[in-house]
């Protein structure tokens, strides 16, 4: 075991546990546990959103994707960044105005129903688990690489830490772990980018020439088609990336952690700037990896490219810089997974336990205890999944998460806020059709059915790796057709609801 790696790892763990201890003393109510009592500023919340959003797949995977596939790899970054325009323009402020703790609150503000709470909670749980599994698998492999621990021990360490953060610290601990992660990640990425430029004496043309020499694509490195040659695959992937963010529960519930709409806007703008700058730097690191490490050496070390950033750090700065960058990657995993756990916990303990099982008749102490036990159970379930899938490639679950969110949550959120004729039945049909379509196309597609390395060794029934181009329209069409066929009677006046969604002002109309 390398002592430098171990020292950085221990420092990160101690710092995050100190944050959790501090937060635990401030998480004595459900309002504090679920939303940090709405006390974060817009800038703090924006940093936490960026920490929640930039996953290990972004930090490790995109650098490798750029180094191995050139132009196509960077398009992932653009898709992730543009997605925040959808969040800013259409959903951020209404989510803050209509909800209190969960996405179920938002939809039930217009359609108060236990059925709605059930289905929104199930959707949030599925999306959170799908996103958590690849993060935990990646973290297990990373710790095994650095500390020479076996995979099971590595995953148990990560699973235990994320559960401790949420059970004891709630949203306060989660938020500050994410803020610290953002500061460390941006600092390390900026430092590594400067070292790349310095390595080539600040001559960008020299860097680009070395990139061409280090890749088998040559001049074509900067042209599309190396990663996704099928245009339908490309369109499908980018539609899912752009639309999926606006349906991710762990991102949207962060708009409850600030006190007003102005801070919501500041949160999204801050997150967008941080995420944008980060992805520009991943381009530099990807080019640096192609130039310094080279395609062949990277393939030999790791054919997936996920070790591109650590390999580049070691080539430029030795074991110390490698340990620093790897520790940041570890913090990235922990911060994202903690955000996912708090999202799933809120859906279960608030929507199901408090509103449905107990019919809203629980004390503050009972709600807090339920939330803590929910966090423990969700952490245990996701850890067990990760342990069972250690020999299976689960990276596709990241892109699938965006597809599920865009095809199930997003249509319901948008139509609830903006469409007068939208009905409760339409919401249920849209949610179910989006979930069923995305999951079915996954099972029938080449990620699962593949004669070479699939879970089911046979030709796929559905040929696209990214089924968003089919699943997302199905979710929207299900919501539209369901609403037109089953209009239902509105329990909430739409004009009153719409004014509250856009302004936060509740008004009474007529004799109400």
Buried (B, 14 or more C-beta within 10 A) or exposed (E): EEEBBBEBBEEBBEBBBEBBEEBBEBBEBBBBBBBBBBBBBBBBBBBBBBBBBBBBBBBBBBBBBBBBBBBBBBBBBBBBBBBBBBBBEBBBBBBBBBBBBBBBBBBBBBBEBBBBBBBBBBBBBBBBBBBBBBBBBBBBBBBBBBBEBEBEEBBBBBBEBBBBBBBBBBBBBBBBBBBBBBEBBBEBBBBBBEBBBEBBEEEEEEBBEBBBEBBEBEEBBBEBBBBBEEEEBBBBBBBBBBBBBBBBBBBBBBBBBBBBBEBBBBBBBBBBEBBBBBBBBBBBBBBBBBBBBBBEEBBEEBEBBBBBBBBBBBBBBEEEBBBBBBBBBBBBBBBBBBBBBBBBBBBBBBBBBBBBEBEEEBEEEBBBBBBBBBBBBBBEBBBEBBBEBBEEBBBBBBBBBBBBBBBBBBBBBBBBBBBEEBBBBBBBBBBBBBBBBBBBBBBBBBBBBBEEEBEEEEEBEBBBBBBBBBBBBBBBBBBBBBBEEEBBEBEEBBEBBBBBBBEBEEEEEEEE
